[in-house]
Amino acid sequence: MATEVDAVTRLYDYLLWLVPKLEKFPLSQKYLIGDRLESLLLDILDLLVEAAYTRNKAGLLQRANIKLEQLRYLVRLAKDLKLLSLNGYEFSARAINEIGVSVGGWLRYARHEKP
């Protein structure tokens, strides 16, 4: 239980930090990269919340892990396009890594849990 709460809390906190930054993206990228980043994060949140309330967690957590990897590349693209500062990118990379570690631990636990 602690791992799932940790993963959801970390993701939620990252969303709280990132959403105001996305609102400051230039109009040309706000509705492309900004919306895609926000959608990915909300999709991951949906998967994690659903995993918390279902027996078959492993499939949902694997999908969340794939979306986290997509998120890593999109955040890197935002940094390379100078939409995120280097400090913002470093913070994002650490946050996404911490979320990934939490989801990975939860996934390992879910795979060994008896139905």
C-alpha positions as CSV (number, residue, x, y, z in Angstrom):
1,M,0.0,0.0,0.0
2,A,2.8,2.4,0.8
3,T,4.3,2.0,-2.6
4,E,1.1,2.8,-4.5
5,V,0.4,5.9,-2.3
6,D,4.0,7.0,-2.8
7,A,3.8,6.7,-6.6
8,V,0.5,8.5,-6.8
9,T,1.6,11.2,-4.4
10,R,4.9,11.8,-6.3
11,L,3.1,12.0,-9.6
12,Y,0.5,14.4,-8.2
13,D,3.2,16.6,-6.8
14,Y,5.0,16.7,-10.1
15,L,1.8,17.6,-11.9
16,L,1.3,20.5,-9.4
17,W,4.8,21.7,-10.2
18,L,4.6,21.3,-14.0
19,V,1.1,22.5,-14.9
20,P,1.9,26.2,-14.2
21,K,5.1,25.9,-16.3
22,L,3.1,24.5,-19.2
23,E,0.8,27.5,-19.1
24,K,3.9,29.7,-19.8
25,F,4.9,27.8,-22.9
26,P,4.8,29.9,-26.1
27,L,1.4,29.7,-27.8
28,S,3.0,27.8,-30.7
29,Q,4.0,24.9,-28.4
30,K,1.5,25.3,-25.5
31,Y,-1.2,23.4,-27.4
32,L,1.2,20.8,-28.9
33,I,3.9,19.8,-26.5
34,G,2.3,21.4,-23.4
35,D,-1.0,19.6,-23.9
36,R,0.8,16.3,-24.7
37,L,2.8,16.5,-21.5
38,E,-0.3,17.3,-19.5
39,S,-2.2,14.5,-21.1
40,L,0.5,12.0,-20.6
41,L,0.7,12.9,-16.9
42,L,-3.0,12.7,-16.5
43,D,-3.1,9.3,-18.3
44,I,-0.4,8.0,-15.9
45,L,-2.3,9.3,-12.9
46,D,-5.5,7.5,-14.2
47,L,-3.5,4.2,-14.6
48,L,-2.0,4.5,-11.1
49,V,-5.4,5.3,-9.4
50,E,-7.0,2.4,-11.3
51,A,-4.2,0.1,-10.3
52,A,-4.7,1.0,-6.7
53,Y,-8.3,-0.2,-6.9
54,T,-8.1,-3.3,-8.9
55,R,-6.7,-6.8,-8.5
56,N,-4.9,-7.0,-11.8
57,K,-2.3,-4.3,-11.1
58,A,0.6,-5.5,-13.2
59,G,-0.8,-4.7,-16.7
60,L,-1.8,-1.2,-15.6
61,L,1.5,-0.5,-14.0
62,Q,3.4,-1.8,-17.1
63,R,1.4,0.7,-19.2
64,A,2.2,3.4,-16.7
65,N,5.9,2.6,-17.0
66,I,5.7,2.9,-20.8
67,K,4.0,6.2,-20.5
68,L,6.6,7.4,-18.1
69,E,9.3,6.6,-20.7
70,Q,7.3,8.6,-23.3
71,L,7.2,11.4,-20.8
72,R,10.9,11.3,-20.3
73,Y,11.5,11.9,-24.0
74,L,8.8,14.6,-24.3
75,V,10.3,16.5,-21.3
76,R,13.8,16.2,-22.9
77,L,12.3,17.6,-26.1
78,A,10.8,20.5,-24.2
79,K,14.3,21.2,-22.7
80,D,16.0,21.0,-26.1
81,L,13.4,23.4,-27.6
82,K,14.1,25.7,-24.6
83,L,10.6,25.4,-23.4
84,L,11.9,24.2,-20.0
85,S,15.0,25.7,-18.3
86,L,17.9,23.4,-17.5
87,N,17.0,23.6,-13.8
88,G,13.4,22.7,-14.7
89,Y,14.6,19.8,-16.8
90,E,16.8,18.5,-14.0
91,F,13.9,18.8,-11.5
92,S,11.7,17.0,-14.0
93,A,14.2,14.2,-14.7
94,R,14.6,13.6,-10.9
95,A,10.9,13.6,-10.3
96,I,10.1,11.3,-13.2
97,N,12.9,8.9,-12.1
98,E,11.5,8.9,-8.5
99,I,8.0,8.2,-9.9
100,G,9.5,5.4,-12.0
101,V,11.2,3.8,-9.0
102,S,8.0,3.9,-7.1
103,V,6.0,2.4,-9.9
104,G,8.7,-0.2,-10.5
105,G,8.6,-1.3,-6.9
106,W,4.9,-1.4,-6.9
107,L,5.0,-3.5,-10.1
108,R,7.5,-6.0,-8.5
109,Y,5.2,-6.3,-5.5
110,A,2.1,-6.8,-7.7
111,R,3.8,-9.6,-9.7
112,H,4.6,-11.5,-6.5
113,E,1.2,-10.8,-4.8
114,K,-1.2,-13.8,-4.8
115,P,-4.6,-13.1,-6.3
